[in-house]
Amino acid sequence: MSLWADKYRPNSLQKVDYFQEQAQHLTNLVNQGDFPHLLFYGPNGAGKKTRILALLRQLYGPGVERLRTEHMNFMTPSNKKFEIMTVASNYHIEVNASDAGMYDRIVVMELIKTVAQTHQLDSTKQRHFKVILLTEVDRLTKEAQQALRRTMEKYMATCRIILCANSIGQVIPAIRSRCLAVRVPAPTHEDICKILKTICKKEGLTLPDELALIISQSCERNLRRAILMLEASKVKQYPFDVKQSVVVPDWQLYIGDTAKQILSQQTPGKLLEVRSMLYELIVHGIPTNVIFKFLLKELVKNCDISLKHDIVEIASFYEHSLLKGNKTMFHLEAFVAKFMLLYSKFMEESLNGIF
Amino acid sequence: MDYLDPEEEFEMMHADELEMMNEMDFNTDAVKICSPKDTRRSLKFSSNERVDYEGNFNLSSELNGVFPLSQTSVVSFNLDGNDENEAQPSTSSSINNKRYLDVEDIFGNTDDINFEDVELEPVLKRQKVNPLSEKDIKQQDLIKKIIDQRKIFKSGKRSNFLSSISYNSSNHTQPYESVSRRVPSWSFFPACDNENQRVYIRFRSADAVQEEISSLSWHTKSVQLLSDPVDELIARSYEKIENNEGIQSDVNQNGVSILDNGIDNTAELWVQKYKPNRYLDLLSDESTNRMLLQWLKIWDKVVFNKEVNKKRKVMSVYEKSAGNKFTKKNQTLDEELDENNCPKYKLALLCGPPGLGKTTLAHLVARQAGYNVVEMNASDDRNLTSFKRQLEATTQMCSVMSNDSRPNCLVLDEIDGAPASIDFLIKFATEKRVTRKKKPDKKEEKSSILKRPIICICNDVYVPALRNLRQNAFVLNFPPTSSVRLVERLMEISSYENIKTDMGAMTALGTKTNNDIRSCLSTLSCFRNQSVNLLHVKNANIGAKDMQKGLFSVWQEIFQIKKSCFENNPNSTSDGFSSHNNVIKDRINSVLKTVQSYGDYEKLSQGIFENYLSLKPKDSSLTNIAEGLEWFCNFDKTMHVINSSQNYSLFPYLPYNFATWHCLFATFTWPKITYPSAGYEATMRKNKYKQIMDELMSGIIPSIRTFLHRDQVLLDTMPLVMHIAVPNLRSISTQLFTEKEKEDLSKVVNIMIDYGLNYFQERDVDGSFNFVLNPCVDDAVKFPGLETFPTSSYATKQLISREIELENLRKRMSHGQLNNITVEPDEFDENEKNISTPKAVKGVRNKQITPNHLQRLTPKIVGPTKVTKKKDFFGREIDSPVGHKHKEFRDEIVKSDVWYHFKEGYSNAVRKSVLMKDLY
């Protein structure tokens, strides 16, 4: 626990740095002793997990912090065995079912059944239910989500399910309606600045306001990234300087380079070069939605306002088409080619306009 | 009569049916109940509708090309309702028809049920129940509608396309007012309807009708979805039917004569019949033929004991005229003999596509050279033992029984199908010499060398099974037969077989079958006793081989526009525009055909994707590329749907993507295509990095792992940790570190432990040692072309690595101590293997490690045993009976001053050497 991001994570609902009101609501919810299934959603680095764990701590006491990893084995109908890693305490178990890929339905069903079919023996001392924490629910297949809806109701007596997702767009309405949805929005820039300064104070460092602002602006309002960036900057250069460059993840720089390549020249040859760069990104496992998002952001930066609308449209079109397909490269390159076409056409027109 | 009574209604239907039956030539079966009077009346009524259908009949007759409608036909139509259909020659005249009907009346109605429209039956029945009470016009409308429907249905039965036309035309004629109840302004013909009211029917000139028809010909300007317009297809299908009928009749006519010939039916296949019997008759490439013959001649020395005359090659007359053409070829024959007077290559390998006459050549040449040919092919038993037996039998023995005393020559046909025997064959051919040298005295006969020529035949020389054979055999590649000679031969045969044909047709046949003699002949034999022209050959479905091409040639076809595509299709018209269309159509068709026959669309598409950018584009603008990529997306989506839902009905649509890519990317230049490997490499590397991430994820300690998932680790944590976990240390002894440096070090060590990272020593290629991160996350999050992560020096890494080990040790120990309260010493033993001085540590409660020489055995202070109850996952207490037993046991031991614990099976059970003086 020596990374600042881990070290200064609040471990109780009383200590959370922002959305205290929401935290208070959650505390009240837990203090009553019982609560419905919960669905936490919000962007990465907003503090969903922090809140969930704090909630569990509120519920069960510090025992939930004694975590262990367990490997659970499952068997598909075609007798293929696979393993899922879970993190569990005595009171809860956490599973990322989407790790199982297309077999996530089996994980969801089996896991909930095995956990929920056993009652707590001594319900006077403990809560009469356990908690199953399912992460990345938005990545579950539709079948798995369908399987979840019935089990959620059936085993309500013995377990509560806490779902965690980035967005509820991919969660089927049936599940959404069965849960109390808790939105954890990304912290504001002010929040981030404040937290960064608190951390620095605790570490005995001085952080200039400007640098805090720069970090908060370049971290996509992702608090974890902000803290890590702060720490990386500290390692790089301390005492802090206002003009100091902030350490940015490599992949982000690489996408920036790719965008530069695309903007520099719009020819088939260039497209080929860009392709190899895109391959590099895919190979490293950068999620395609992230590639699309950052590439679009970089590309749009230098575009005329009249072009922006079209570009955003094609980007969303090809991202959607990617989800319906399988070969990422086709769609990414199609987007790049379409952008090149639009961009070069626009440049030509504007040049003609000048002369 | 204001309304229709049920009887009339019924008759009306019958009248209608009759009409249809007439059309359908069901005259003999049609039976009527009604009286002639009724019939006439009802027909008058139905004439009402028939006028509406004027267009229908006109059109049908027009399309049948029998009679155009004239004015008189309309007149006669109304005068005599029965003879409504001029287009049908079967109902020749009205009088005849009437009489015929009268005759029919005698018989009962037995069959009409069959002609009833089943779907309309209930409606009709309902009408029959209460027609008297309902006089309103609605009823009539309904009846009319039913009749309309029936007509359409019936005519639809007759022919599908006619129905569609008639349907259209009936729609079109509605706005024209052809019938009026008032005296109209146009020329008319008066008539009575079924209610005895007068109606006036319009006279139309033949021209007007024609005009109307032509205006209705919907196909002229409509958009077409098919590759050819529908009417063309219909016309073609008719033509085909006619042709078939023609053939049928031909067969019928010729049936007798064929039977008379007798020989034709019983004779063998034409391929056998017209097999070349002499060397001169061979169709295959002359140089190849001679090369093989020459190779066989080299054997003369050892087989026939004749001196090979190197000057005199073959004693063929033909050869002299042909000259020494073959020497220029790169397939040169090494004529040197080895120590046994055998040729250098003992095997000859003939390879080439099917139907070029390889087998024929081998047989013929071997015979020519004076051998007795023994053939083994795929239909023979080809397991190793039988192959061995056969091989030895043929090469070392000679038939005694027959008079034929010629030596054997073994022809191994379709050798690529028997990989097991190939190895043996090679050993047999090459290694026999060696064995003989080794043991010259033993088994002289059995290890005798191969003294007979063996000719192997295969289709594809690059089959992996043939790799060894290729190196050990004289490889003869078969070039395609020259089409001139093929056509010559085909003409000869066709004249022999009484087939009327011309050169053009035969050339087309040759190109169609890729100069495959066998398939040419079998195609030709289908046309026996007929004339064959170009069109026949083009349209024949027979004779087209399975034209599967290699991967590269498929890609090439997609990327290259062939010049030969501009040859016109025989069906095409000659005007410029449509011929251009036809060229594209032909191109698309040929691409579709090639792609379909190849089949592996996934691989093909990958190849196109990876090559299209490196080829010279048609135009420098990106329009084509962007469109092509859209089709790539489309292809991918379709493929995904097929694979995820097993919906293979979508499969036929995939080749059209290739046709589009062909249209977008194809040029006239020769494309340089490389094998698509980027996609595969990317997948491999992706898996590698994924594995690294998996390893990392399983190494992270659970209390941190719970807050992270893979993407977050990859995107946020790891790239930044790479920057954080580099301590700025001087390379001096640890003792001399400043407070800050120590802090830095411990921080880095802690971070690395948290995330399960460590440095491992690894030897480089050049022999120097280096510390690498394990799991090698730096690889997984590093991108080329960017500045590398800050790295520490070798010494620092070493230091960190050691510290991590130590820290892990400490953690484990403190973990052990934590457990020590409840866990028995026995259990502790598990950790002992890794910990150097466990007992000492046990004694010392603080985390300091006492140096070995300072260690003392101290009695264990056993306080009141506080047993915290162990709980399982569900919070239940686990009562361990073992614990109690040991507790008592231990108490007893510890009471005494000196004790040791001996563990059976462990040599390290007693760690400390204790001197006797220490004990006292």
Interface residues (C-beta under 8 A of the other chain):
Chain A: M1 S2 L3 A5 D6 R9 N44 G45 K49 T50 L53 E65 L67 R68 T69 M85 V87 A88 N90 Y91 E94 N96 T118 Q120 L121 D122 K125 Q126 T135 E136 N222 R224 R225 L228 M229 E231 A232 V235 K236 V247 P249 D250 W251 L253 Y254 D257 Q266 T267 P268 G269 L271 L272 R275 S276 Y279 E280 L281 I282 V283 H284 G285 I286 P287 V290 Y318 S321 K324 G325 N326 K327 M329 F330 H331 E333 A334 A337 K338 M340 L341 S344
Chain B: F609 L613 S614 P617 S620 S621 L622 T623 I625 A626 L629 E630 F632 C633 F635 D636 K637 M639 H640 N643 A678 G679 A682 R685 K686 Y689 K690 M693 M697 S698 P702 S703 I704 R705 T706 F707 H709 D711 Q712 L714 L715 D716 T717 P719 L720 V721 H723 I724 V726 N728 K747 N750 I751 D754 A780 V781 K782 F783 P784 G785 L786 P790 K871 F873 F874 G875 R876
